[in-house]
Amino acid sequence: MENSVLKKPERFLALDVFRGLTVALMIIVNTPGTGAKIYSYFIHVQWFGFSLADLVFPSFLFAVGNAMSFSMKKMKVAPPSEVWKKIIKRTLIIFLLGYLMYWFPFLTFGDDGSFILKPISETRIMGVLQRIALCYFFASVIFYYLSEKTALIVSGVILLAYWAILYVFGEKGAELEMATNAAAKFDLSILGIGHIYKKDSIPFDPEGILSTLPAIVNVIAGYIAGIFIQKKGKSFEGIASLLIIGFLLTSLALWWDLIFPISKKLWTSPFVLYTVGLDLSIMAVLIWLIELKNIKYGVSFFDVFGKNPLFIYLFSELFYVTLRLIPVSEGLDAFEWVSEKVFQNIFLGSFGSLLTAIAYLLVCWLLGWILHRKRIYIKI
């Protein structure tokens, strides 16, 4: 007789579309066309505040939690040694891929024009995939050993503790400034200036070690939402509950923002609540449209991204870096040439910049479509 615990859980197309939509938006945000500024809502806020671009990464973490809510059922009945092996293996693979992505293309030009190995001492250690790996690890351990109710309590403790850490260990009077906050000081002391992000106004890593702590809550929230959706998702009651909780969390975040500002780069506690609230609301709308109203127009497009999300994201980053290394003409690289000589000549300004990003998105989608058509799903 088949154990009911081991039965394959019902899949929700809305969850795959949510994940795919997040990957698509992430690619657009990361690869804006050159020659003109892209629309402001596709640009990360400099420090305090919020834009559409700031919703992308936390939504990806939320989607990681969604996926875990399906896979954890098998892990719950597996031996601890097997579970730990799987968790550690996946964590290390994702983290290493993220590290290699920032080290790519591994070689640089020496003073004499020859190729030399890009110094490891100058390679960024933390990053997007690295944060995903660490959040996956801690969330997996939490849900393997603790109940969902306890995980909610842990989440509250994490958010309050991070708030306290920033104010207690930050520089007095400048606790939340980029150069003097506790997260920046911690990252510099542990990683050193050679291994952190340097493309901001000052060396500061928006995916640093300490600020990864509250990001774990985004995965926890995604997991709990996934469990709830599996139980009550395909009902008006379930959708209403998601919308109400989403509204309450965003409202609480905006109140908290009055004394502890929303900041994606610092990943403040109200930022976590705000993004989780928005994700719950978006998820509710997708479930209503796709699962209840059975509206499938355009769904397959985003579903393609949702089938191989981490692989397509990794490809989008590496291919973009490669294009930026290929000189074409007039001092432009391959990506710049397409953006400025093609799209900017058709649609001048921000719209042309956006079309460049969309064209690049379609290239990534084509890869995903080929993999999906051949039923190749690369699990990272």
C-alpha positions as CSV (number, residue, x, y, z in Angstrom):
1,M,0.0,0.0,0.0
2,E,1.5,3.4,-1.0
3,N,2.4,5.7,1.8
4,S,0.3,8.9,1.4
5,V,3.3,11.0,2.5
6,L,5.3,9.9,-0.5
7,K,2.6,10.7,-3.1
8,K,3.6,13.3,-5.6
9,P,2.1,16.6,-4.5
10,E,-0.2,18.4,-6.9
11,R,1.7,21.0,-9.0
12,F,0.4,24.5,-9.4
13,L,1.0,26.1,-12.8
14,A,0.7,29.5,-11.1
15,L,3.8,28.8,-9.0
16,D,5.8,27.9,-12.1
17,V,4.6,31.0,-13.8
18,F,5.5,33.1,-10.8
19,R,9.0,31.7,-10.8
20,G,9.3,32.3,-14.5
21,L,8.0,35.8,-14.3
22,T,10.6,36.5,-11.7
23,V,13.4,35.2,-13.8
24,A,12.2,37.2,-16.8
25,L,12.1,40.4,-14.9
26,M,15.5,39.7,-13.3
27,I,17.0,39.4,-16.8
28,I,15.4,42.7,-18.0
29,V,16.7,44.5,-14.9
30,N,20.2,43.1,-15.2
31,T,20.7,43.7,-19.0
32,P,19.4,47.2,-19.8
33,G,20.3,48.6,-23.2
34,T,23.1,51.1,-23.4
35,G,22.9,54.5,-25.0
36,A,20.0,55.7,-22.9
37,K,18.7,55.3,-19.4
38,I,16.1,52.6,-18.9
39,Y,12.9,53.4,-17.1
40,S,13.4,54.3,-13.5
41,Y,11.2,51.4,-12.2
42,F,13.7,49.0,-13.7
43,I,16.5,50.5,-11.8
44,H,17.4,49.6,-8.2
45,V,16.8,52.4,-5.6
46,Q,20.1,53.9,-4.6
47,W,19.6,53.3,-0.9
48,F,16.3,53.9,0.9
49,G,13.0,53.4,-1.0
50,F,11.6,50.9,-3.4
51,S,11.2,50.2,-7.1
52,L,9.9,47.3,-9.2
53,A,13.5,46.2,-9.7
54,D,13.9,45.8,-6.0
55,L,11.1,43.2,-5.9
56,V,12.9,40.8,-8.3
57,F,15.5,39.1,-6.0
58,P,13.3,38.7,-2.9
59,S,10.6,37.2,-5.2
60,F,13.2,34.7,-6.5
61,L,14.0,33.7,-2.9
62,F,10.2,33.4,-2.2
63,A,9.9,31.1,-5.3
64,V,12.8,29.0,-3.9
65,G,10.7,28.5,-0.8
66,N,7.7,27.6,-2.9
67,A,9.6,24.9,-4.6
68,M,11.0,23.6,-1.3
69,S,7.4,23.1,0.0
70,F,7.0,20.3,-2.5
71,S,10.5,18.7,-2.2
72,M,10.6,18.8,1.6
73,K,7.9,16.2,2.0
74,K,10.2,13.5,0.7
75,M,13.1,14.9,2.7
76,K,11.0,14.7,5.9
77,V,10.8,10.9,5.7
78,A,14.4,10.4,4.5
79,P,17.3,9.5,6.9
80,P,19.1,12.6,8.3
81,S,22.4,11.6,6.7
82,E,20.8,11.5,3.3
83,V,19.0,14.8,3.9
84,W,22.2,16.6,5.1
85,K,24.1,15.2,2.1
86,K,21.5,16.6,-0.3
87,I,21.3,20.0,1.4
88,I,25.1,20.5,1.6
89,K,25.7,19.2,-2.0
90,R,23.1,21.6,-3.5
91,T,24.3,24.5,-1.3
92,L,27.9,24.1,-2.4
93,I,27.0,23.7,-6.1
94,I,24.9,26.8,-6.2
95,F,27.4,28.8,-4.1
96,L,30.4,27.6,-6.3
97,L,28.5,28.5,-9.5
98,G,27.8,31.9,-8.2
99,Y,31.5,32.4,-7.3
100,L,32.7,31.2,-10.7
101,M,30.2,33.4,-12.4
102,Y,31.8,36.5,-10.8
103,W,35.3,35.2,-11.6
104,F,34.3,34.6,-15.3
105,P,36.0,35.0,-17.8
106,F,38.9,33.9,-15.5
107,L,41.5,35.6,-17.7
108,T,42.5,39.2,-18.1
109,F,45.1,41.1,-20.1
110,G,48.6,41.7,-18.6
111,D,50.6,44.8,-19.2
112,D,52.4,43.1,-22.1
113,G,49.1,42.2,-23.7
114,S,49.3,38.5,-22.8
115,F,46.5,36.6,-21.0
116,I,46.9,36.1,-17.2
117,L,44.7,34.4,-14.7
118,K,42.3,36.9,-13.1
119,P,43.5,37.2,-9.5
120,I,41.4,35.2,-7.0
121,S,42.3,37.9,-4.4
122,E,40.1,40.3,-6.4
123,T,37.1,38.0,-7.0
124,R,33.8,38.7,-5.3
125,I,32.9,36.0,-2.9
126,M,29.2,36.8,-2.2
127,G,26.5,37.4,-4.8
128,V,23.0,36.5,-6.0
129,L,23.5,32.7,-6.3
130,Q,25.6,32.6,-3.2
131,R,22.8,34.3,-1.2
132,I,20.3,31.8,-2.7
133,A,22.6,28.9,-1.7
134,L,22.9,30.1,1.9
135,C,19.2,30.9,2.3
136,Y,18.3,27.5,0.8
137,F,20.6,25.9,3.3
138,F,19.3,27.5,6.5
139,A,15.6,27.3,5.4
140,S,16.0,23.6,4.6
141,V,17.5,22.9,8.0
142,I,14.8,25.0,9.7
143,F,11.9,23.1,8.0
144,Y,13.5,19.7,8.3
145,Y,13.7,20.0,12.1
146,L,11.0,22.6,13.0
147,S,7.3,23.0,12.4
148,E,5.9,25.8,10.2
149,K,4.6,27.6,13.3
150,T,8.1,27.5,14.9
151,A,9.6,28.7,11.6
152,L,7.3,31.8,11.8
153,I,8.6,32.5,15.3
154,V,12.2,32.1,14.1
155,S,11.4,34.5,11.3
156,G,10.1,37.2,13.7
157,V,13.2,36.7,15.8
158,I,15.5,37.1,12.8
159,L,13.9,40.3,11.6
160,L,13.9,41.9,15.1
161,A,17.5,40.7,15.8
162,Y,18.8,42.2,12.5
163,W,17.1,45.5,13.4
164,A,18.9,45.4,16.7
165,I,22.2,44.4,15.2
166,L,22.3,47.3,12.8
167,Y,21.6,49.9,15.5
168,V,23.8,48.4,18.2
169,F,26.9,47.7,16.0
170,G,26.6,50.4,13.4
171,E,28.5,53.7,13.8
172,K,26.7,55.9,16.3
173,G,24.4,58.4,14.5
174,A,25.1,56.8,11.1
175,E,23.8,53.3,11.8
176,L,22.1,52.9,8.4
177,E,24.6,54.8,6.1
178,M,26.3,52.7,3.4
179,A,29.8,53.1,4.7
180,T,29.1,52.8,8.4
181,N,26.4,50.2,8.9
182,A,27.0,47.0,10.8
183,A,26.5,44.8,7.7
184,A,29.2,46.7,5.7
185,K,31.6,46.7,8.6
186,F,31.1,42.9,9.1
187,D,31.6,42.1,5.5
188,L,34.8,44.1,5.2
189,S,36.2,42.5,8.4
190,I,35.4,39.0,7.2
191,L,35.8,39.2,3.4
192,G,38.2,42.1,3.0
193,I,37.9,44.8,0.4
194,G,39.2,42.6,-2.4
195,H,36.3,40.2,-2.2
196,I,33.2,42.5,-2.1
197,Y,31.2,44.4,-4.7
198,K,32.9,47.6,-6.0
199,K,30.5,48.9,-8.6
200,D,28.5,51.2,-6.2
201,S,29.4,54.7,-5.0
202,I,31.7,53.0,-2.4
203,P,32.8,49.3,-1.9
204,F,29.7,47.7,-0.4
205,D,28.2,44.3,-1.0
206,P,24.4,44.3,-1.4
207,E,24.5,40.5,-1.1
208,G,26.8,40.5,1.8
209,I,27.1,37.9,4.7
210,L,25.2,39.7,7.5
211,S,22.4,41.0,5.2
212,T,21.8,37.5,4.1
213,L,20.3,36.8,7.6
214,P,16.9,38.5,7.0
215,A,16.8,37.2,3.4
216,I,16.3,33.7,4.9
217,V,12.9,34.9,5.9
218,N,11.9,35.4,2.3
219,V,12.5,31.7,1.6
220,I,10.7,30.7,4.8
221,A,7.7,32.8,3.8
222,G,7.7,31.3,0.3
223,Y,7.7,27.8,1.8
224,I,4.8,28.5,4.2
225,A,2.9,30.1,1.3
226,G,3.6,27.0,-0.8
227,I,2.2,24.7,1.9
228,F,-0.9,26.9,2.3
229,I,-1.5,27.0,-1.4
230,Q,-1.3,23.2,-1.7
231,K,-4.0,23.0,1.0
232,K,-6.3,25.8,0.1
233,G,-4.9,27.4,-3.0
234,K,-7.6,26.5,-5.5
235,S,-10.4,28.2,-3.5
236,F,-11.7,31.7,-3.1
237,E,-11.1,31.4,0.6
238,G,-7.4,30.6,0.0
239,I,-7.0,33.5,-2.4
240,A,-8.7,35.9,-0.1
241,S,-6.5,34.8,2.8
242,L,-3.3,35.4,0.6
243,L,-4.6,38.9,-0.3
244,I,-5.5,39.8,3.3
245,I,-2.1,38.6,4.7
246,G,-0.3,40.3,1.9
247,F,-2.1,43.6,2.6
248,L,-1.4,43.3,6.4
249,L,2.3,42.6,5.8
250,T,2.8,45.5,3.4
251,S,0.9,47.8,5.7
252,L,3.1,46.7,8.7
253,A,6.2,47.2,6.5
254,L,5.2,50.8,5.7
255,W,4.6,51.6,9.3
256,W,7.9,50.1,10.3
257,D,9.5,52.1,7.5
258,L,8.8,55.2,9.5
259,I,11.5,54.3,12.0
260,F,13.5,51.6,10.1
261,P,13.6,52.5,6.4
262,I,12.9,50.0,3.6
263,S,16.2,49.3,1.8
264,K,17.0,46.5,-0.7
265,K,20.7,46.9,-0.6
266,L,20.7,46.7,3.2
267,W,17.9,44.2,3.1
268,T,16.2,45.7,6.1
269,S,13.4,43.9,8.0
270,P,10.6,46.1,6.7
271,F,11.9,45.4,3.2
272,V,11.4,41.7,3.8
273,L,7.8,42.2,5.0
274,Y,7.0,44.5,2.1
275,T,8.3,42.1,-0.5
276,V,6.7,39.1,1.0
277,G,3.4,41.0,1.2
278,L,3.6,41.9,-2.5
279,D,4.6,38.4,-3.5
280,L,1.6,36.9,-1.6
281,S,-0.7,39.3,-3.4
282,I,0.8,38.6,-6.8
283,M,0.6,34.9,-6.2
284,A,-3.1,35.2,-5.2
285,V,-3.8,37.0,-8.5
286,L,-2.0,34.4,-10.6
287,I,-3.8,31.6,-8.9
288,W,-7.1,33.3,-9.5
289,L,-6.4,33.9,-13.2
290,I,-4.6,30.6,-14.0
291,E,-6.0,28.0,-11.6
292,L,-9.6,29.2,-11.1
293,K,-10.4,31.2,-14.2
294,N,-8.3,28.9,-16.4
295,I,-6.8,31.8,-18.3
296,K,-3.7,30.4,-20.1
297,Y,-2.8,33.2,-22.6
298,G,0.9,33.9,-22.4
299,V,1.3,31.4,-19.5
300,S,3.5,29.0,-21.5
301,F,6.0,31.9,-22.1
302,F,6.8,32.4,-18.5
303,D,6.5,28.7,-17.7
304,V,9.5,28.1,-19.9
305,F,11.6,30.2,-17.6
306,G,10.1,28.5,-14.5
307,K,11.3,25.1,-15.7
308,N,15.0,25.8,-15.6
309,P,15.2,29.1,-13.6
310,L,18.7,28.9,-12.1
311,F,20.3,27.6,-15.3
312,I,18.7,30.3,-17.5
313,Y,19.7,33.0,-15.0
314,L,23.3,31.7,-15.0
315,F,23.3,31.6,-18.8
316,S,21.9,35.2,-19.0
317,E,24.7,36.5,-16.8
318,L,27.6,34.6,-18.5
319,F,26.4,35.3,-22.1
320,Y,25.9,39.0,-21.2
321,V,29.5,39.2,-19.8
322,T,30.7,37.5,-23.0
323,L,29.0,39.9,-25.3
324,R,30.5,42.9,-23.3
325,L,34.0,41.5,-23.9
326,I,33.6,41.3,-27.7
327,P,34.8,44.5,-29.5
328,V,32.8,45.4,-32.6
329,S,33.4,48.9,-33.9
330,E,33.7,52.5,-32.8
331,G,34.8,51.5,-29.3
332,L,31.5,49.6,-28.8
333,D,31.3,46.0,-27.6
334,A,28.8,43.5,-29.1
335,F,26.0,44.3,-26.7
336,E,26.5,48.1,-26.9
337,W,26.6,47.9,-30.7
338,V,23.2,46.1,-30.9
339,S,21.7,48.5,-28.4
340,E,23.0,51.7,-29.8
341,K,23.3,51.0,-33.5
342,V,20.1,49.0,-33.9
343,F,17.5,49.6,-31.2
344,Q,18.4,53.2,-30.4
345,N,18.1,54.0,-34.2
346,I,14.6,52.5,-34.2
347,F,13.3,53.8,-30.8
348,L,15.4,56.5,-29.3
349,G,15.7,56.8,-25.5
350,S,14.4,54.6,-22.7
351,F,12.0,52.6,-24.8
352,G,14.9,51.5,-27.1
353,S,16.9,50.6,-24.0
354,L,14.0,48.5,-22.8
355,L,13.6,46.8,-26.2
356,T,17.3,45.8,-26.1
357,A,16.7,44.1,-22.7
358,I,13.5,42.4,-24.0
359,A,15.4,41.2,-27.1
360,Y,18.1,39.7,-24.8
361,L,15.3,38.2,-22.7
362,L,14.0,36.4,-25.8
363,V,17.4,35.0,-26.6
364,C,17.4,33.5,-23.1
365,W,13.8,32.3,-23.5
366,L,14.8,30.5,-26.7
367,L,17.4,28.5,-24.9
368,G,14.8,27.7,-22.2
369,W,12.2,26.7,-24.9
370,I,14.7,24.3,-26.5
371,L,15.5,22.7,-23.2
372,H,11.8,22.4,-22.3
373,R,10.9,21.0,-25.7
374,K,13.5,18.3,-25.3
375,R,12.3,17.8,-21.7
376,I,15.7,18.7,-20.4
377,Y,15.4,20.1,-16.9
378,I,18.7,21.1,-15.3
379,K,18.4,20.9,-11.5
380,I,21.0,23.0,-9.8
